[in-house]
Amino acid sequence: MKPRFAATSWSEPPSAAPLARAEGRLELSFRRRGEATVLDHLYQQGCAKARFPRRETGAHMTAVTLNTAGGLTGGDRLSTRVDWGPGTSATVASQAAERAYRAIGGVPARQETRLSVGEGAFAEWLPQETILFDDCDLARDLCIDMAPDAAFLGLEQVVFGRTARGESVSRGRFRDAWRLSRGGRLIYADVLSLEGDMQGRLDRLAAAQGCRASASIVGAGGGLAGRLDDVRNALGNFTLWGASAFDDMILIRCLGQTGADLRRMVLAALAPLRGARPIPRVWQI
């Protein structure tokens, strides 16, 4: 009898297996219960999670988001939706800095965030910085929809390479888009797009003057625009920044040589906008 062999053998090259991709979806909503803001709805799927630390004295209700995948690479997708119900006040922060690693396969990582702020609500969106690594490919999209009498304070921070280790980003792609609407009317839109030699572009005097970290802070409603002078005074000892107010909004841009420099600037700018409220505890680690 002739021996029988399997249709394949160990000598044949294995078929290419698809790379594992991280996916996460997070949905949060807050509501009023008496004078307090409480969690109304939580849905978490995949690597996107949320935790709710004990409220500190003087702080709003706080939710802390985290990506259990440890970072983002090509093809990963993170989706976050947060709804502030009428009359609520809550802060959403991130547990740690997000990381955008080298992307393989020409498919970008995508991070989509949708924030809805109801009537009379005060929303704070305070994630920690995103660190870009060489050969990263990340597209971020942040959309905020506010009621006419709501208030919003948010920021996004980017660090181009781990500056403490002497890293830089000489190759990669990064797209960061903001859209803010109030009462259904678009009042602010901004897109940053970098591709190729990011370090070379950041070195230009008309771009970032060699800085490796940037932040944008946007405040709307709630009298935040009236604190422009206080913000400028708080940033007076720093070098590369700008702050302006218009249409009941305040906009602040900061550039830092390192991520640590940027954080000091951001904390200084946030202080007059947040009053006596403590910075989220996760920022202090």
N, C-alpha and C positions, 0 to 999 in steps of 0.2 A: 504494500500500500504506500502510495506517495504521501509524504508529509504535507500537512496543510499549514499554510502561513496566513497571517493576518494581512489585510489589504494594505496596511502601512507597516513600516519597520522603523526601528530606532535609528537607522542610518539616514532616513529622510529628514530634511530640515523641517523644523516645526513651523506651523503657520503663524503669521504675525498676529499677536493678540492685541486688542485695542487697549490703549492706556486708560487706567482708572481715572474717572473724573469725580470731583466732589460737587455735590449739589446740596443746597440748603434753602429752606423757605421758612420765614418767620413772620407771624402776624401778631400784633399787639393792639389792644385798645384799652383806653382808660375811661372811667365814668365817675360822676359825683355820687357820693353817698353821704348825705348831710353836708358838712363842711369839708369832708375829706375827699381826696382823689384815690380811687382804688382800681385794681385791675379788673377789667370787664371781660376780656377775651384773650386767650393765649393759644396759638397753634405753632408748633415747631416741628420741622421735618428735616431729616438729613443732618448736615453739619451745623446748621443755624440754630442756636439756642439762646435762651434769655434767663437771667437770674434776677432776683429782687432782694437786694440787701436791706437790712433794717434801716429805716429812715433816720438820718442824723438830725440833730437839733437845728432848726432853721432851714432845712433842705426840703425840696419838693419830693414827692413820690419819685423813686428812681428805678429804672430798669437797666440792666447791664447785658449787653449782647456779646456773644462770643461765637467764634468759628472753630469748632472742634477739629477741623481738618488741619489747623495750624498754619494756613496760608492759602494763597490762590496761585494756580498755574493754568496753562492753556486749556481751555474747555471747561473750567470750573464755572459754576453759576451760583450766585447768592442773591436771593430776593428777600427784601424786608419791607413790611408795611406796618405803619404805626398810625393809629387814630386817637386823637385827643378829643373826647366828647365835650359837649358844652360845659363851660365853667370849670374845666379841669386844669390842673397845673402839674406837669410831670417832666422829668429829665430822663433822657435816654443817652447812655454813654456806652463805650465798648470796654471790655475787660482789659485789652492790651492792644498794642500796635498791630495792625493788619500787615501782612507781608505778601508782596506780589513777586513770585519766584520766576525763574526762567521758564518760558513757554516753549513747548515742542509741538510741531505739527501745524503751525500757522493759524491756530484757532485761539482767539483771545479769551481771557477770563472776563466774566461779566458780573458786575455788581449793581443791582437795581434797587433803588430805595424810593418808596412812596410814603409821604407824610401828609396827613390830613388833620387840620387844626380847626375844631368847631367853634361855635359862637362863644365869645368871652373866655376862651381857653388860652393858656400860656404854655407853649411848647419849647423845650430845649433839646437840641440835637447836638451832642458833644462827644463824638467819637474821638479816639486817640488817633495818632498819625498812621498813615499808610507808608510803608517802606518799600521802595522799588528796588529790585535787584537787576543785575545785568541780564539782558535778553528777555526782560519781562514783556508781557502783552496784556494790558488791562484796560477795560472800558467801564467807566463808572457813570451812572445816571441817577441824579437826585432830583425829584420833583416834590414840591411843597404846594399844597392847596390850602389857603387860609380863608376863614370867614372874615368879613369886613372888619369886625371888632376884635379879632383874635390878635395874639402876639406870638412872635417866633424869634428865637435866637439860635443860630446854627453855625457850624464851622466844618471845614474839611482841611486836613493837613497832609502834606506829602513830603517825604524825605527821600532824596535820590541817592540811594546807597547808604550802608551803615558807616556814617562818617567817622565814628570813633575807631573803626578798623581801617580807615583809609580807602574805603570802597567808593566807586563811582559807577555811573550808568552810562557806558559808552555806546550801547546798542539797546534798542527796545522800542516799544510803542505804549503810549499812555494817552487816554482820552478821558477828560473829566467834564461833565456837563451838569449845570444847575438850571432849574426853572422854578420860579416862585410866582404863584398867582394869588391874588387877593380878591375875593368876591367874584371869581371866575375871570378876572382880567390879569393878563400877564404883566407883572411889574418889574421883573428882573430875570435876565437870562445871561448865562456866561458859559463859554466852552474853552477849555484848554486842551490843545492837541499837540503832542510831541512825538516825533518818530525819527528813528535813526540815531545819530550821535547826540543824545540828550546832554551829555556833559559839555560838548562844544557849544550848544545853543545856550546853556545856562551861563557859560563864561562870557557871553557877549554883554557889553555894557548896557545896551538897550533892553536886555532881557533880565538876567538875574545877577549880573556883576560877579559871577563866580560863586554865588550862594548855592547851597545844596538842600535847602529846605524852604518850603513856602506854605502859607496858610491864607485862607479866605474866611472871614467872619461876616455874617449877614444878620442884621436885626431888623425886624419890621413890626410896627405897632407897639403898644404898651409904653409909649413915651421914650423908647430907646434912642430915637434920633436926637432927642434933646440932651443926651449925655455925650455928645460929640466932643465938647471941650474937655470933659473929664477924661475921655479916652485918649485924646491927644496929649494931655498932661501926663497920663500914666505911661505913655510910650515915649516921652520926651528924651529919655536917656538912651534909647535905642537908635539905630541908624537908618535901616532900610524898611520903611513902612509908609503907609498912606491911609488916611481915614477921611471919609466924606459922608454927608447926610443929604438926603433928597427924598421927596415923596413919602415922608413919614418912615424912611428907612435909614439905616446906617450901614456902611460898607467899609471894612477894614482889610487891608492887604499887608502881610508881613513876609519878610525874607530873612532867613538866618543862615549863618555859615555852617551850622550843624543842627541836628535835631534837638539837642539840648538848648541851644540858643533860641531856636524857634519856640520851644515850649515856654521859656521864660517870657518871651514877647506875648504869646497867646494868653498866658495867665494874667499878665499885666493888663492886656486889653479887655479881658473878660471881667476883671474885678469891678470896674465902675458900671458895667452893664448888668451884673448879677447882684449888686448890693452886698448884703451881709451873708448871702447864701454860701455855704461851703462848697468847694470844688468837689465833684464826686470822688469818693474814697479810692476808686480804682486808679485815678490819676495820680494819687500820692504814693503808689507803690514803686 
